[in-house]
Amino acid sequence: DYGTPVMIQIGDRDDWTLASSCTELQQRLQPESQPLALRVYPGGLHAFDDLTGGGYLPHVRNINSPSGYGATTGGDRRSLERAKADLLDYLRQQLAEK
């Protein structure tokens, strides 16, 4: 349960931290919890906000991989720009409610 507002931003192609896990977390929250804002960005991978590189990381532990290892990372400018705008909107909303 969260006692403070929380926003998760994740790419729908993230194979290291699955967007579906975030959706499940959102659904499991107790009614007395603060709402969890979830934004899923089409085409975004893990680390979509890092425009400097990315690629496949074969040696990282990944419980979502059939082998238990490997994840794909990579920046996505559209996801990043949308995430920035969404975060500003979210913060404005949170501050307006105070």
Disulfide bonds with the S-S distance in Angstrom:
none
